[in-house]
C-alpha cells in the first residue's frame, strides 16, 4: 500500500537456515558486510565440507560431538574469546537447539563469553558438574590493540605485543584447567573474520549440524516442538 519493496522468506527454508537467503543477506549488507565475498566463502565451504572423508572438518566435528554424546556428555559449551562473535554464538545455539534436540534427546547448547563468563561457568564446572564438553571458536587474530608500556607496567605484562597474546594465554590456561577436571575439549580455529571467512564458518556449522542429526537418525530440518505449534493447555497445567 505504501509502495515499499519487500522480500519473500522462502517457504522451504527454516529460520535458522535462512542466513544465505534474502533474510540473512539483507541484514548482512545493511551491516556493511561484502555480500560477494560472503557468498564466495559460502561456496568454498560447500566444496570443503561436503565430502564423507576425514579431510572434512565439519564431519569430524559432528563425529566428535556424537561420540561424546554416546559417553554421556549431553551439554556443549560453545566458547568464544571475541566479544564481536557473541551474536554469531546466539545463531549457533539456535541452529543446534532447534535442529538436533528432538524426541526428548540431544545435546544441550550453551553459549559462553570468555573471559567474562570464566568466573561463573568455571565455578560451575569446578564443582563437579558432569556431562559437559567445551567447543572453543578461536580467532587467530582476536585483537589488534597493542600493549603499550603504561598498560604493561600496570598489568605486569610484556610491552610490544597485542592483546591477542594475552587472550591466548588465558585460553590455554582455561583449557588446561578444563582438561584436569576431565572436561573434553574441541577447538575450531579461524584465520580471520572477514566476510569470506564468516560465510565459510557459517557453512561449517550448518553442515556439521546436518551431519550430526543424520548420525543420530534425527531430522535436522523440522521443528516439531516449535512455539508456533498449538499446545494442549491441559497438558501444560501447573501441578504443584
ChimeraX attribute file (.defattr): number of C-alpha atoms within 10 A of each C-alpha:
attribute: neighborCount
match mode: 1-to-1
recipient: residues
	/A:1	3
	/A:2	4
	/A:3	5
	/A:4	5
	/A:5	5
	/A:6	7
	/A:7	9
	/A:8	8
	/A:9	13
	/A:10	12
	/A:11	7
	/A:12	9
	/A:13	13
	/A:14	16
	/A:15	16
	/A:16	18
	/A:17	19
	/A:18	15
	/A:19	19
	/A:20	18
	/A:21	15
	/A:22	15
	/A:23	16
	/A:24	14
	/A:25	18
	/A:26	15
	/A:27	12
	/A:28	17
	/A:29	13
	/A:30	9
	/A:31	9
	/A:32	9
	/A:33	17
	/A:34	15
	/A:35	17
	/A:36	12
	/A:37	16
	/A:38	23
	/A:39	19
	/A:40	16
	/A:41	22
	/A:42	23
	/A:43	15
	/A:44	16
	/A:45	22
	/A:46	15
	/A:47	13
	/A:48	16
	/A:49	22
	/A:50	17
	/A:51	13
	/A:52	12
	/A:53	10
	/A:54	9
	/A:55	11
	/A:56	16
	/A:57	19
	/A:58	27
	/A:59	23
	/A:60	18
	/A:61	22
	/A:62	20
	/A:63	16
	/A:64	14
	/A:65	22
	/A:66	20
	/A:67	12
	/A:68	18
	/A:69	18
	/A:70	9
	/A:71	9
	/A:72	13
	/A:73	20
	/A:74	19
	/A:75	19
	/A:76	23
	/A:77	19
	/A:78	21
	/A:79	25
	/A:80	23
	/A:81	24
	/A:82	18
	/A:83	12
	/A:84	11
	/A:85	15
	/A:86	16
	/A:87	10
	/A:88	13
	/A:89	19
	/A:90	15
	/A:91	16
	/A:92	20
	/A:93	20
	/A:94	15
	/A:95	21
	/A:96	23
	/A:97	20
	/A:98	19
	/A:99	25
	/A:100	26
	/A:101	19
	/A:102	18
	/A:103	9
	/A:104	5
	/A:105	11
	/A:106	20
	/A:107	22
	/A:108	16
	/A:109	21
	/A:110	18
	/A:111	19
	/A:112	21
	/A:113	17
	/A:114	19
	/A:115	16
	/A:116	11
	/A:117	14
	/A:118	15
	/A:119	10
	/A:120	10
	/A:121	14
	/A:122	14
	/A:123	12
	/A:124	12
	/A:125	17
	/A:126	16
	/A:127	9
	/A:128	10
	/A:129	12
	/A:130	16
	/A:131	18
	/A:132	22
	/A:133	21
	/A:134	20
	/A:135	20
	/A:136	20
	/A:137	18
	/A:138	19
	/A:139	19
	/A:140	14
	/A:141	16
	/A:142	22
	/A:143	15
	/A:144	10
	/A:145	10
	/A:146	15
	/A:147	20
	/A:148	14
	/A:149	14
	/A:150	11
	/A:151	13
	/A:152	15
	/A:153	12
	/A:154	8
	/A:155	10
	/A:156	10
	/A:157	15
	/A:158	14
	/A:159	14
	/A:160	11
	/A:161	15
	/A:162	17
	/A:163	16
	/A:164	20
	/A:165	16
	/A:166	14
	/A:167	17
	/A:168	17
	/A:169	12
	/A:170	15
	/A:171	19
	/A:172	11
	/A:173	12
	/A:174	16
	/A:175	19
	/A:176	13
	/A:177	15
	/A:178	18
	/A:179	12
	/A:180	11
	/A:181	15
	/A:182	16
	/A:183	19
	/A:184	17
	/A:185	17
	/A:186	17
	/A:187	14
	/A:188	12
	/A:189	12
	/A:190	16
	/A:191	11
	/A:192	14
	/A:193	16
	/A:194	13
	/A:195	21
	/A:196	22
	/A:197	21
	/A:198	20
	/A:199	23
	/A:200	23
	/A:201	20
	/A:202	21
	/A:203	26
	/A:204	22
	/A:205	19
	/A:206	20
	/A:207	21
	/A:208	24
	/A:209	25
	/A:210	21
	/A:211	22
	/A:212	26
	/A:213	22
	/A:214	14
	/A:215	13
	/A:216	13
	/A:217	10
	/A:218	19
	/A:219	16
	/A:220	22
	/A:221	17
	/A:222	13
	/A:223	17
	/A:224	12
	/A:225	13
	/A:226	10
	/A:227	8
	/A:228	8
	/A:229	9
	/A:230	8
	/A:231	11
	/A:232	8
	/A:233	8
	/A:234	7
	/A:235	7
	/A:236	8
	/A:237	8
	/A:238	7
	/A:239	4
	/A:240	3
